[in-house]
Amino acid sequence: MKHDYAVLISQEMIEDLQNYYNFEDPDIAFMCALEDFLEKKTIEKVNARELIAAAHRSKDTFYKLYGSKKKMVDKLCQKVCDFWGSLWTIENGKIVGRVDAKVVTFLLTWAELFTNFRKMTLQHMEGNIEFYQAEKSHLTEGQLEHVQMNRFVFIRYGIKGAIDSWLHSEKRNFRGLDETAEFIAREIKSLEKWVNGEFEKA
């Protein structure tokens, strides 16, 4: 298989998936199997039996963990969403991020390896009204000003745009140097200051 995680994914990537997305070993195996199938067909046309066989896991493991294909997709996508939701916290009406170079490197590598699964996750987020309601509640309870909320939503989903741009460009910045994860992390930190209005005070 093209995305057999035992062959393709490094031990470091496996550890990152476990640490950042809280994935367990079967989660990683089923995500890899699903990535392969999504290259050829839609999620609706993938059945549980072929996923189980491709992931090299038992039927008992699949049904004990997930119960159904739909619940598996929901669970895996939710773990990804939970991580995205944890990237920023709100302290005293200010956005405080933890988007360092290691986090950005993980996001870029994951997005590059799992293009189809990432698209499916984004579709899941778009159709998940509870996800957006929880986020709005989080921002409101954090007492962000309206302009801050608008800016935060802009950069939060602009991160997806930054990753897409990085993946599909020649990866060059204005000085002709490769854009590193450190470079992107610095840009995100600058946007974080903009959300908090620090540039306006200068």
trRosetta pair geometry for C-beta under 8 A, 3 or more apart (Angstrom, degrees):
i j d omega theta_ij theta_ji phi_ij phi_ji
1 4 4.3 121 67 -51 99 91
1 32 7.5 98 124 145 135 104
1 33 7.4 -40 -164 -108 161 63
1 36 5.5 -61 -165 -83 108 156
1 54 6.5 106 -94 -164 148 93
2 8 7.4 46 149 -66 50 143
2 36 5.7 148 46 -108 98 99
2 39 7.7 14 50 -1 148 160
3 8 5.7 -66 -144 24 42 159
3 32 4.4 -168 132 -167 102 83
3 33 7.5 -161 86 -68 110 23
3 35 4.6 -12 48 82 178 124
3 36 5.1 -150 30 -54 111 91
3 113 7.5 119 -130 172 105 91
3 114 7.8 89 -141 -94 141 76
4 7 4.5 44 88 23 107 109
4 8 6.0 130 66 -5 56 98
4 32 6.5 95 -121 154 17 138
5 8 6.1 -66 -116 55 31 92
5 9 4.3 -15 -156 22 76 124
5 14 7.0 108 166 -88 117 102
5 28 5.4 119 -149 148 175 104
5 29 6.2 -118 25 -96 131 52
5 31 8.0 63 -61 72 134 89
5 32 4.3 -128 -41 -58 99 156
6 9 7.8 9 -39 46 13 87
8 32 7.5 158 50 -139 126 125
8 113 7.2 138 145 -150 122 118
9 13 4.5 -118 -171 85 93 131
9 14 5.7 112 129 -55 119 82
9 17 7.9 -4 -176 -15 146 136
9 28 7.4 -121 65 -178 165 122
9 32 7.3 -109 -18 -89 128 129
9 113 7.1 78 -93 -168 92 158
10 13 4.7 101 55 3 77 99
10 14 7.2 -135 99 -4 44 85
11 14 5.5 -50 -150 34 36 115
11 15 6.4 36 151 -18 66 104
12 15 5.7 -56 -151 38 32 111
12 16 6.3 33 150 -21 66 105
13 16 5.5 -51 -146 36 34 113
13 17 6.3 37 154 -21 66 102
13 109 6.5 -128 -110 133 110 135
13 110 7.7 155 -154 -79 103 75
13 113 7.6 61 -158 -10 150 166
14 17 5.8 -52 -150 34 30 111
14 18 6.5 27 151 -15 63 107
14 28 6.3 31 -132 -132 83 166
15 18 5.7 -57 -150 39 33 111
15 19 6.0 25 155 -15 68 111
16 19 5.7 -59 -139 43 30 106
16 20 5.5 5 172 2 71 116
16 106 4.8 -164 -177 -123 138 119
16 109 7.9 60 83 72 161 132
16 110 7.8 -136 116 -58 125 111
17 20 6.7 -56 -119 49 20 93
17 21 5.3 -30 -165 38 60 116
17 23 4.4 -31 150 41 96 134
17 27 7.7 -172 152 101 117 110
17 28 5.5 97 115 -95 152 111
17 110 7.5 135 -87 -103 89 118
18 21 7.5 -39 -81 59 9 75
18 22 7.1 28 -172 -134 43 20
18 23 5.5 -92 -89 66 48 74
18 24 7.2 70 -118 -96 92 30
18 28 7.8 -42 -60 -48 81 126
19 22 7.8 -20 163 -70 10 46
20 83 5.3 58 162 -138 79 142
20 103 7.4 140 -114 -129 130 78
20 106 5.8 142 -32 149 162 156
21 27 7.8 -160 117 133 116 141
21 79 4.9 73 176 138 85 108
21 80 5.7 -11 -128 -86 114 59
21 82 8.0 111 -149 63 55 96
21 83 5.3 -64 -97 -36 56 143
22 79 5.3 -135 64 -153 96 112
22 82 7.2 -25 21 83 130 134
22 83 7.4 -170 1 -64 91 102
23 27 3.9 -144 -157 94 88 133
23 28 5.2 101 146 -55 134 82
23 31 7.3 -47 -134 -9 143 141
23 76 7.7 35 -108 -132 101 83
23 79 6.4 118 -70 136 70 155
24 27 4.9 102 49 1 64 107
24 28 7.5 -131 96 -5 34 87
24 65 7.9 -142 64 -130 134 135
25 28 5.9 -57 -153 33 33 110
25 29 6.5 30 154 -18 66 107
26 29 5.4 -56 -145 38 38 113
26 30 6.1 31 160 -15 71 107
26 55 7.3 60 -157 160 71 135
26 57 5.5 82 -128 -118 98 156
26 61 5.6 -160 -109 160 146 121
26 62 7.7 -165 -175 -84 132 54
26 65 5.8 -158 98 -44 147 168
27 30 6.2 -62 -147 41 26 104
27 31 6.2 27 155 -20 64 109
27 65 7.9 -150 -64 174 75 146
27 75 7.8 -115 -114 118 108 109
27 76 6.0 157 -156 -104 98 95
27 79 7.2 4 -159 28 149 165
28 31 5.7 -55 -145 36 29 112
28 32 6.4 29 156 -19 64 106
29 32 5.9 -57 -152 35 28 110
29 33 6.5 26 153 -16 64 107
29 55 4.1 96 142 -166 101 98
29 56 6.6 -106 -164 53 132 81
29 57 5.6 121 108 -38 147 120
30 33 5.5 -51 -144 38 36 112
30 34 6.0 38 155 -22 66 107
30 51 6.2 39 -143 172 89 111
30 55 4.8 -8 -83 -100 56 150
30 57 7.1 -47 -60 19 89 144
30 62 7.5 126 -89 -113 132 92
30 72 6.2 -99 156 -176 152 130
30 76 7.2 -135 96 -68 113 141
31 34 5.7 -55 -145 38 29 112
31 35 6.4 39 152 -28 63 101
31 76 5.9 163 -82 -153 101 144
31 114 6.8 -15 160 -125 109 143
31 117 5.8 51 -167 -126 91 158
32 35 5.7 -47 -151 25 31 116
32 36 7.1 32 152 -17 60 100
32 55 7.1 127 65 -113 90 78
33 36 6.0 -54 -162 30 35 111
33 37 6.7 26 149 -13 67 107
33 51 5.4 120 120 -153 133 66
33 54 3.8 129 -143 107 114 111
33 55 4.1 -80 -26 -64 145 80
34 37 5.7 -58 -149 40 37 108
34 38 6.0 36 156 -22 70 109
34 43 7.8 18 -162 -115 108 91
34 46 6.9 85 -131 161 75 168
34 51 6.5 17 -74 -127 78 111
34 73 7.8 148 -134 -95 155 86
34 116 7.9 -156 130 105 79 113
34 117 6.1 90 101 -93 110 105
34 120 7.9 -84 149 37 124 163
35 38 5.9 -58 -145 36 27 111
35 39 7.2 38 152 -31 58 97
35 113 7.9 -21 -148 141 163 75
35 114 5.2 -96 -102 -130 133 80
35 115 7.9 99 -151 45 104 59
35 116 5.4 138 -145 58 63 111
35 117 5.0 -52 -86 -32 88 110
36 39 6.1 -52 -167 15 34 113
36 40 7.8 -1 151 4 62 105
36 54 6.5 -147 60 -176 136 143
37 40 6.3 -78 -164 46 41 95
37 41 6.0 -45 170 51 81 96
37 46 4.6 81 147 -106 148 126
37 50 7.1 115 -95 116 135 120
37 51 7.2 -59 -19 -88 152 80
37 54 7.2 -175 -45 20 107 172
38 41 7.2 -89 -115 68 29 53
38 42 7.6 34 -132 -131 70 24
38 43 6.7 2 -99 -69 99 74
38 46 7.4 -41 -65 -45 66 141
38 116 3.6 153 108 156 127 139
38 117 6.7 159 27 -61 157 58
38 119 8.0 169 163 59 139 110
38 120 6.6 -94 -122 -40 152 130
39 116 6.0 -113 -63 -48 62 152
41 45 4.1 -97 167 81 127 127
41 46 6.1 152 92 -55 116 79
42 45 5.2 88 59 10 74 101
42 46 7.6 -134 102 -12 41 88
43 46 5.7 -53 -152 25 40 113
43 69 8.0 164 174 153 91 119
43 73 6.6 64 -166 -100 140 150
43 120 6.2 107 -55 -128 133 131
46 50 6.7 -119 -163 72 72 117
46 51 6.3 73 162 -58 109 105
46 69 7.0 170 102 -157 91 143
47 50 5.5 85 64 15 81 98
47 51 7.1 -145 100 -6 40 93
47 69 7.0 -113 -157 -56 35 150
48 51 5.5 -60 -149 38 34 115
48 52 6.2 37 156 -24 70 105
48 62 6.5 134 -174 154 106 146
48 68 7.0 -95 -74 -159 139 48
48 69 4.7 -132 -71 -57 89 100
48 72 7.9 138 -114 0 95 142
49 52 5.9 -55 -151 32 28 111
49 53 6.6 23 154 -14 63 107
50 53 5.6 -52 -146 39 36 111
50 54 6.1 33 157 -18 68 109
51 54 5.9 -60 -143 40 28 107
51 55 6.0 19 161 -13 65 114
51 62 7.3 121 101 -124 106 140
51 69 6.8 137 7 -112 153 102
51 72 7.7 139 141 94 159 166
52 55 6.1 -62 -143 41 24 105
52 57 6.0 -101 -153 74 67 80
52 58 7.3 -16 -169 150 112 14
52 59 5.5 30 -160 -88 158 63
52 62 5.0 -72 -97 -37 106 151
53 56 7.6 23 174 -71 33 42
55 62 7.8 124 61 -80 141 109
57 61 4.7 -97 168 75 109 140
57 62 6.2 126 107 -52 116 88
58 61 4.6 104 60 0 82 100
58 62 7.1 -146 98 -4 48 84
59 62 5.7 -54 -152 35 35 113
59 63 6.3 18 159 -7 70 109
60 63 6.3 -63 -143 44 27 99
60 64 5.8 27 160 -21 65 114
61 64 5.9 -60 -141 38 24 110
61 65 6.2 12 164 -10 63 114
62 65 6.4 -71 -151 42 21 101
62 66 6.0 -41 178 36 62 111
62 72 7.4 -28 -163 -80 86 136
63 66 6.9 -76 -118 62 23 72
63 67 6.0 62 -160 -105 62 30
63 68 8.0 43 -122 -55 72 42
65 72 7.5 60 107 -105 100 90
65 75 7.8 -165 151 91 89 168
66 69 7.6 52 136 -90 138 18
66 71 4.7 152 179 97 79 100
66 72 3.8 5 -144 -74 153 82
66 75 6.1 -132 -115 14 88 142
67 71 4.7 16 61 50 100 157
67 72 8.0 -170 49 -44 60 75
68 71 4.7 92 54 10 82 102
68 72 6.9 -137 96 -9 43 87
69 72 5.5 -54 -152 32 33 116
69 73 6.5 31 153 -17 66 103
70 73 5.9 -54 -152 36 32 109
70 74 6.3 32 151 -18 65 108
71 74 5.4 -51 -143 39 34 115
71 75 6.1 36 156 -23 66 106
72 75 5.9 -56 -147 35 27 109
72 76 6.3 20 159 -13 64 109
73 76 6.1 -59 -144 40 27 105
73 77 6.0 21 161 -13 65 113
73 120 7.2 -90 -154 155 112 127
73 124 7.1 -164 153 -92 98 135
74 77 6.1 -62 -143 43 23 106
74 78 6.0 25 159 -23 63 112
74 124 7.4 172 -111 -151 50 130
75 78 5.8 -56 -145 35 25 112
75 79 6.7 29 155 -22 61 102
76 79 5.9 -52 -154 29 32 111
76 80 6.9 30 149 -15 62 103
76 117 7.9 -70 137 -166 133 116
76 121 7.9 -98 119 -93 88 101
77 80 5.6 -55 -156 36 37 112
77 81 6.2 37 149 -19 69 106
77 120 7.1 -110 -87 123 118 88
77 121 4.8 176 -128 -125 89 74
77 124 4.0 -30 -173 102 157 167
77 125 7.3 -149 174 -47 113 72
77 128 8.0 178 127 -43 126 145
78 81 5.4 -52 -144 39 36 113
78 82 6.2 43 153 -27 67 101
79 82 5.6 -46 -146 29 31 115
79 83 6.9 33 153 -19 60 101
80 83 5.9 -55 -158 32 33 110
80 84 6.7 30 148 -15 66 104
80 121 5.0 -33 82 -148 156 142
81 84 5.6 -54 -149 37 36 111
81 85 6.2 37 152 -21 67 107
81 121 7.4 -170 -51 -175 82 101
81 124 7.5 -115 -48 107 124 111
81 125 5.9 161 -99 -95 115 100
81 128 7.3 -50 -99 73 164 159
81 131 5.7 -77 -170 -127 145 129
82 85 5.6 -57 -149 38 30 114
82 86 6.5 26 153 -20 64 109
83 86 5.7 -62 -150 35 32 109
83 87 7.2 54 149 -47 63 88
84 87 5.9 -30 -161 -8 38 117
84 156 7.9 93 170 -172 105 98
85 131 8.0 -132 -68 -158 125 88
85 134 7.5 -12 -129 114 145 119
85 135 6.8 -126 -119 -91 102 92
85 138 7.5 156 -164 -26 104 170
86 89 7.8 1 -162 -61 53 87
86 98 7.9 -32 137 45 78 125
87 97 6.2 0 150 -148 80 86
87 98 6.2 -142 -161 54 50 80
87 99 5.7 38 -174 -66 110 93
87 103 7.2 133 -126 174 101 149
88 95 5.4 -18 -170 -165 127 95
88 96 6.7 143 -160 73 70 42
88 97 4.8 -34 -100 -96 84 72
88 98 7.5 -172 -86 12 38 71
88 99 7.8 -16 -66 -27 82 103
88 152 7.5 -168 113 -155 165 114
88 156 7.5 -94 11 -98 139 101
88 192 7.8 -173 -114 -119 119 110
89 95 8.0 142 77 -157 35 49
89 96 5.2 -25 67 67 83 99
89 98 7.8 40 -1 -18 96 104
90 93 7.1 15 178 -106 101 14
90 94 6.9 156 -156 72 62 35
90 95 6.2 -34 -101 -97 71 48
90 96 7.1 158 -103 17 19 85
90 138 7.1 151 4 157 127 84
90 139 7.0 138 -56 -122 151 45
90 141 7.9 139 70 89 141 73
90 142 2.9 18 108 -150 157 143
90 143 7.6 159 153 42 131 65
90 144 6.4 -93 -134 -52 138 103
91 94 5.8 -31 71 61 70 88
91 96 5.1 13 15 -9 111 135
91 142 8.0 -38 -34 -152 21 106
93 142 6.8 145 -100 150 39 77
93 143 4.8 -61 -89 99 91 99
93 144 6.2 149 -152 -93 66 45
93 145 7.2 53 -169 -23 112 81
93 148 7.7 129 176 31 80 173
94 196 5.0 35 -144 -124 90 123
95 144 7.5 39 -54 -105 87 126
95 148 7.1 -177 -27 -177 107 111
95 152 5.9 171 -80 -104 143 116
95 192 5.7 -138 103 -155 116 85
95 195 5.0 3 21 103 143 136
95 196 5.7 -134 34 -60 87 98
96 192 8.0 72 -124 -174 22 130
97 188 6.9 -134 138 140 165 108
97 189 7.0 -147 66 -102 131 64
97 192 5.0 -107 1 -102 128 144
98 103 6.8 117 123 -40 76 156
99 103 5.3 -120 -142 83 50 137
99 104 6.3 69 177 -55 89 93
99 159 7.8 -125 -123 -116 152 136
99 185 5.9 -172 132 -137 85 82
99 188 4.9 -65 105 116 144 147
99 189 7.1 -158 76 -61 100 73
99 192 7.8 179 36 -51 118 132
100 103 5.4 99 52 11 61 101
100 104 7.2 -124 106 -2 32 93
100 185 5.7 35 -169 -153 29 145
101 104 5.7 -58 -146 41 34 110
101 105 6.1 39 154 -24 68 105
101 180 7.5 0 -144 136 117 101
101 181 4.6 105 -164 115 79 102
101 182 4.4 -8 -105 -86 131 65
101 185 4.6 -101 -76 -8 58 154
102 105 5.6 -50 -146 33 30 114
102 106 6.6 33 153 -19 62 103
102 181 7.6 92 -69 134 17 144
103 106 5.8 -55 -154 35 32 112
103 107 6.4 29 152 -18 66 106
103 185 7.5 112 59 -105 91 115
104 107 5.6 -54 -146 38 34 111
104 108 6.2 31 157 -17 67 107
104 181 4.2 156 97 -164 108 94
104 182 7.9 175 62 -60 138 24
104 184 5.1 165 -169 88 147 115
104 185 4.7 -131 -12 -65 144 92
104 188 7.3 -172 -82 1 125 142
105 108 6.0 -57 -146 39 28 108
105 109 6.2 24 158 -16 64 110
105 181 4.0 -32 -66 -92 78 167
106 109 5.9 -60 -145 39 27 108
106 110 6.0 25 160 -17 66 111
107 110 5.9 -56 -143 39 26 110
107 111 6.1 25 159 -18 63 110
107 159 7.8 -41 163 162 160 114
107 163 6.2 -97 139 -99 108 133
108 111 5.8 -57 -144 38 27 110
108 112 6.3 25 157 -19 63 109
108 163 6.1 -159 -98 -135 67 93
108 166 6.1 -62 -124 109 116 143
108 167 7.3 -178 -153 -69 82 89
108 181 6.3 -135 11 -95 139 100
108 184 7.6 126 -57 39 129 162
109 112 5.8 -59 -148 36 29 110
109 113 6.2 18 158 -11 66 111
110 113 6.0 -62 -144 42 28 103
110 114 5.8 -28 176 31 67 112
110 118 7.3 127 131 -75 88 117
111 114 7.0 -76 -122 61 18 74
111 115 7.0 57 172 -92 58 58
111 118 5.3 60 -127 -86 69 163
111 163 5.1 122 -14 170 176 129
111 167 6.2 -110 120 -65 116 140
112 115 7.2 -5 -158 -59 21 89
112 167 5.9 -174 -89 -121 83 111
114 117 4.1 -35 172 44 110 117
114 118 5.5 122 109 -30 85 90
115 118 5.9 -60 -150 34 24 112
115 119 6.6 24 155 -18 62 105
116 119 5.8 -52 -151 33 33 111
116 120 6.5 32 151 -17 64 106
117 120 5.6 -55 -151 37 34 113
117 121 6.3 39 149 -24 66 103
118 121 5.5 -51 -149 33 33 114
118 122 6.5 34 153 -19 65 103
119 122 5.8 -53 -151 35 32 111
119 123 6.5 33 151 -17 64 104
120 123 5.6 -53 -150 36 34 113
120 124 6.3 40 148 -24 65 104
121 124 5.4 -52 -151 33 33 117
121 125 6.5 35 150 -20 65 102
122 125 5.6 -49 -149 33 34 113
122 126 6.4 37 151 -21 65 103
122 160 7.0 97 -109 -136 128 145
123 126 5.6 -51 -147 34 33 113
123 127 6.4 16 158 -5 65 110
124 127 6.2 -70 -149 46 26 99
124 128 5.9 27 154 -30 66 118
125 128 5.6 -61 -138 32 28 114
125 131 5.7 -103 -146 100 70 164
128 131 4.0 56 110 -2 114 116
128 132 7.2 146 99 -9 70 82
129 132 5.9 -58 -155 40 41 107
129 133 6.1 42 149 -21 72 108
130 133 5.6 -54 -143 39 33 112
130 134 6.1 36 157 -22 66 105
131 134 6.0 -58 -152 35 25 110
131 135 6.5 23 152 -18 62 108
132 135 5.5 -53 -146 37 34 112
132 136 6.3 34 155 -19 67 104
133 136 5.8 -53 -146 36 31 110
133 137 6.2 32 153 -19 64 107
134 137 5.7 -55 -148 37 30 113
134 138 6.3 36 151 -25 64 105
135 138 5.5 -51 -149 32 32 115
135 139 6.5 29 154 -16 65 104
136 139 5.8 -55 -150 37 32 109
136 140 6.2 29 154 -18 66 109
137 140 5.8 -56 -143 39 30 110
137 141 6.0 26 160 -16 66 110
138 141 6.1 -57 -143 40 24 106
138 142 6.3 22 155 -19 60 112
139 142 5.7 -62 -151 38 28 112
139 144 5.1 -53 -177 29 84 131
139 149 5.1 97 162 -118 139 100
139 152 6.6 174 -119 76 127 149
140 143 7.6 37 169 -70 36 33
140 144 7.4 -80 -88 37 25 86
140 149 7.9 27 -70 -97 61 138
144 148 4.2 -128 -177 94 101 124
144 149 5.0 130 108 -61 124 80
144 152 6.8 -32 -170 -9 162 143
145 148 4.6 93 57 5 77 107
145 149 7.2 -141 95 -9 39 85
146 149 5.6 -52 -151 31 33 113
146 150 6.6 31 154 -16 65 103
147 150 5.8 -52 -151 36 34 111
147 151 6.3 32 152 -17 65 108
147 197 7.7 70 101 -73 122 112
148 151 5.7 -59 -147 40 31 110
148 152 6.0 33 155 -24 67 107
148 195 5.7 77 -151 173 76 79
148 196 6.9 41 -124 -98 114 37
148 197 7.1 -67 -82 -29 96 102
149 152 5.7 -54 -145 34 28 111
149 153 6.5 28 157 -17 63 104
150 153 6.1 -55 -150 35 29 109
150 154 6.5 33 150 -23 62 108
151 154 5.4 -55 -153 33 34 118
151 155 6.5 18 157 -9 69 104
151 194 6.4 -148 -173 121 136 90
151 195 4.3 175 114 -116 121 71
152 155 6.2 -60 -147 41 31 98
152 156 5.8 37 155 -28 68 109
152 195 5.1 77 -74 -144 72 135
153 156 5.6 -51 -138 32 28 116
153 157 6.5 3 170 5 63 107
154 157 7.1 -81 -158 48 18 88
154 158 5.7 23 151 -29 61 120
155 158 4.8 -57 -135 40 34 120
155 159 6.7 55 159 -38 64 85
155 188 7.3 124 179 -145 118 73
155 191 4.4 147 -121 152 139 133
155 192 7.3 -172 130 -70 165 52
155 194 7.7 139 -58 70 138 113
155 195 6.2 -89 12 -58 139 120
156 159 6.4 -44 -176 5 28 110
157 160 5.6 -27 -170 19 57 115
157 161 7.3 60 136 -14 64 98
158 161 5.0 -49 -156 37 51 117
158 162 6.2 57 144 -25 73 97
158 191 7.3 -149 80 -151 139 162
159 162 5.4 -47 -148 32 35 114
159 163 6.5 36 152 -18 65 102
159 188 6.7 41 -102 -112 100 121
160 163 5.8 -55 -151 36 31 110
160 164 6.3 32 151 -19 65 106
161 164 5.6 -52 -145 37 33 112
161 165 6.1 35 155 -21 66 106
162 165 5.7 -54 -148 36 29 112
162 166 6.3 30 153 -20 64 107
162 184 6.1 131 159 -151 128 113
162 187 7.3 170 -133 98 143 134
162 188 7.5 -133 37 -72 174 97
163 166 5.7 -54 -147 36 31 112
163 167 6.2 27 156 -18 65 109
164 167 5.9 -60 -147 38 28 108
164 168 6.1 -6 167 7 66 116
165 168 6.6 -76 -138 50 22 89
165 169 5.6 17 169 -23 66 120
166 169 6.4 -56 -127 31 19 105
166 171 6.4 52 -164 -105 68 83
166 179 6.2 -122 -124 93 98 132
166 184 6.6 -17 -76 -82 144 141
169 172 7.0 -123 142 27 112 69
171 178 5.5 10 137 -145 107 76
171 179 5.3 -132 -169 33 70 92
172 176 5.9 -16 -164 -137 114 37
172 177 7.1 131 -149 63 66 25
172 178 7.0 -54 -98 -98 51 37
172 179 6.9 154 -146 -22 2 93
173 176 7.4 -70 69 0 59 16
173 177 5.7 -18 43 60 102 77
173 178 7.8 37 0 125 91 10
173 179 5.0 117 -47 -77 100 91
173 183 6.5 -121 -55 -176 147 154
179 183 4.9 -120 -159 78 69 144
179 184 6.4 75 162 -49 106 91
180 183 4.8 111 53 -1 70 98
180 184 7.3 -137 99 1 44 84
181 184 5.8 -55 -150 40 37 108
181 185 6.1 40 151 -23 68 107
182 185 5.6 -54 -146 36 30 114
182 186 6.5 33 154 -21 64 103
183 186 5.9 -56 -154 33 29 110
183 187 6.7 29 149 -18 63 105
184 187 5.5 -52 -151 34 36 113
184 188 6.4 37 151 -20 67 103
185 188 5.7 -53 -149 35 33 112
185 189 6.4 36 151 -20 65 104
186 189 5.6 -52 -149 35 34 114
186 190 6.5 39 150 -23 64 101
187 190 5.6 -51 -154 30 34 114
187 191 6.7 33 149 -17 64 102
188 191 5.6 -52 -152 36 36 112
188 192 6.5 45 146 -27 65 100
189 192 5.3 -45 -151 27 36 119
189 193 7.0 40 150 -19 63 97
190 193 5.8 -50 -159 30 36 111
190 194 6.7 39 144 -20 64 103
191 194 5.2 -49 -151 33 40 117
191 195 6.6 47 149 -24 67 97
192 195 5.7 -46 -153 28 34 113
192 196 6.7 19 153 -6 63 109
193 196 5.9 -67 -151 47 33 104
193 198 4.1 -72 -171 51 90 126
193 199 5.9 98 127 -38 103 88
194 197 7.6 44 -180 -70 31 25
194 198 7.4 -78 -67 44 24 81
194 199 5.4 -3 -101 5 66 129
197 200 4.8 -43 -169 31 78 119
197 201 6.6 80 136 -26 84 96
198 201 5.9 -54 -156 29 39 111
198 202 7.0 45 149 -30 66 100
199 202 5.7 -48 -156 20 39 116
